[in-house]
Amino acid sequence: MNLELSDEQSAARALASDFVDREIVPHAAAWDRAESVDTAIVRALGDVGFLGLTIPEEFGGSGGDHLTYCLVLEELGRGDSAVRGIVSVSLGLVAKSIHSFGTDEQKHDWLPRLTAGTALGCFALTEPGTGSDAAQLRTTAVRDGDDWVLSGTKIFITNGTWADVALVFARTGGEGHRGITAFLVPTDSPGFTARPIHGKLGLRGQATAELVIDGVRVPDSARLHSVGKGFGVAMAALAKGRMSVAAGCVGLARACLEAAVEYSTQREQFGKPIAGHQLVQELLADIALDVDAARLLVWRVADLIDRGREFAVESSKAKLFASEAAVRSADRALQVFGGYGFIDEFPVGKYLRDAKVMTLYEGTSQIQKLLIGRALTGVNAF
């Protein structure tokens, strides 16, 4: 076992760190207040190659392995989780699904645009009545000649108001997961409406939407994978997506640590920097341990994927631990800052708000525990 990064991986991490410090960190607080990141960041992410990681160059991607992808996602998470989410969804959930399950025509049509940042994708799975129980989704797709007609509503869709293509999961058959099919739906299709969701606790800069799909007609060539295989597409995407979330959580927790260390060495109480007080050092040590442990869990998932091994359970473990660790780290960092942590002039309040949603989306912490428990026992506890 060798945990030393290659020259290429180290260079990618350095590139991402510099990009984040230059293009994201100075604007994160303003984007949070405005409830929208500057959309120019999308093209910038494409220009630097971050929207094409792990996608082959023949489709416009920048290649690289999944560990490199995680290194970049960690840095983006350190800068602003709202920006990390753009990449995790458009690349991690949509572009990678097209690469894994799409036809050559679909790959050549969508991947060059998605990897360049001239187009964005959103992942339309969650519905108002079906979150964790995605197999019971109610959006329908009815065959009409050579076309499909889709109708339904999706909720909490990241990139929803910015996306050019939505990976929509709809029911084409009977009940349960075997009746679900995936479709690549252009968001400018007649009958497709994206309504922004404002007033979120965290990830305020991210474009989150409700999608209303009212009789949207797409050709059969828009179908991704076989009829009835959509649930498998979704679960495959989420298994890797949980690694993306976990990598971003490592970055978020690391940002908490860096902010807390800097503040604690400058802020004085009782005649000395608060870093000189034992219980403050305990808070810092606990954050540092969570950062390192979460990172190692993420790296294990990336290594398994790159070696072609099974990784779904390990991805659930990484997502569960890293998301909860991000919440703990932000809470501890806020404790170090004291009352100043409640003022958005300082970043830790935003970190805490952003961290909490990580325990909810792409499978709640409770769902991850059930998946891990089922793997251990062979018993489905749902």
FENSUL-V680733 format. One record per residue. N is the residue number from 1. OMEGA is omega as a letter, one per 20 degrees, with the letter a starting at -180 (* if undefined). Layout:
n = {N	N}
omega = {OMEGA	OMEGA}
This chain:
n = {1	2	3	4	5	6	7	8	9	10	11	12	13	14	15	16	17	18	19	20	21	22	23	24	25	26	27	28	29	30	31	32	33	34	35	36	37	38	39	40	41	42	43	44	45	46	47	48	49	50	51	52	53	54	55	56	57	58	59	60	61	62	63	64	65	66	67	68	69	70	71	72	73	74	75	76	77	78	79	80	81	82	83	84	85	86	87	88	89	90	91	92	93	94	95	96	97	98	99	100	101	102	103	104	105	106	107	108	109	110	111	112	113	114	115	116	117	118	119	120	121	122	123	124	125	126	127	128	129	130	131	132	133	134	135	136	137	138	139	140	141	142	143	144	145	146	147	148	149	150	151	152	153	154	155	156	157	158	159	160	161	162	163	164	165	166	167	168	169	170	171	172	173	174	175	176	177	178	179	180	181	182	183	184	185	186	187	188	189	190	191	192	193	194	195	196	197	198	199	200	201	202	203	204	205	206	207	208	209	210	211	212	213	214	215	216	217	218	219	220	221	222	223	224	225	226	227	228	229	230	231	232	233	234	235	236	237	238	239	240	241	242	243	244	245	246	247	248	249	250	251	252	253	254	255	256	257	258	259	260	261	262	263	264	265	266	267	268	269	270	271	272	273	274	275	276	277	278	279	280	281	282	283	284	285	286	287	288	289	290	291	292	293	294	295	296	297	298	299	300	301	302	303	304	305	306	307	308	309	310	311	312	313	314	315	316	317	318	319	320	321	322	323	324	325	326	327	328	329	330	331	332	333	334	335	336	337	338	339	340	341	342	343	344	345	346	347	348	349	350	351	352	353	354	355	356	357	358	359	360	361	362	363	364	365	366	367	368	369	370	371	372	373	374	375	376	377	378	379	380	381	382}
omega = {a	a	r	a	r	r	a	r	r	r	r	r	r	r	a	r	r	r	a	a	a	a	a	a	a	a	a	a	r	r	r	r	a	a	r	r	r	a	r	a	a	r	r	r	r	a	a	r	a	r	r	a	a	r	a	a	a	r	r	a	r	r	a	a	a	r	r	r	a	r	r	r	r	r	r	r	r	a	r	a	r	r	r	a	r	a	a	a	a	r	a	a	a	a	r	r	r	r	a	a	a	r	r	r	r	r	a	r	a	a	r	r	a	a	r	a	r	r	r	r	r	a	a	r	a	r	a	a	a	r	r	a	a	a	a	a	a	r	a	r	a	a	r	a	r	a	r	r	a	r	r	a	r	a	r	a	r	a	a	a	a	a	r	r	r	r	a	r	a	a	r	a	a	a	r	a	a	a	a	r	a	a	r	a	r	a	r	r	r	a	r	a	r	a	a	r	a	r	a	r	a	a	a	a	a	r	a	a	r	r	r	a	a	r	a	a	r	r	r	r	r	r	r	a	a	r	r	a	a	a	r	r	a	a	r	r	a	r	r	a	r	r	r	r	a	r	r	r	r	r	r	r	r	r	r	a	a	r	a	r	a	a	a	r	r	a	a	r	a	r	r	r	a	r	r	r	a	a	r	r	r	r	a	a	r	r	a	r	r	r	a	a	r	a	a	r	r	a	r	r	a	r	r	r	a	r	r	a	r	a	a	a	r	r	r	r	a	a	r	a	a	a	r	r	r	r	r	a	r	r	r	r	r	r	r	a	a	a	r	r	r	a	a	r	r	a	a	r	r	r	a	r	a	a	a	a	r	r	a	a	a	r	a	r	r	r	r	r	r	r	r	r	r	r	a	a	a	a	r	a	a	*}
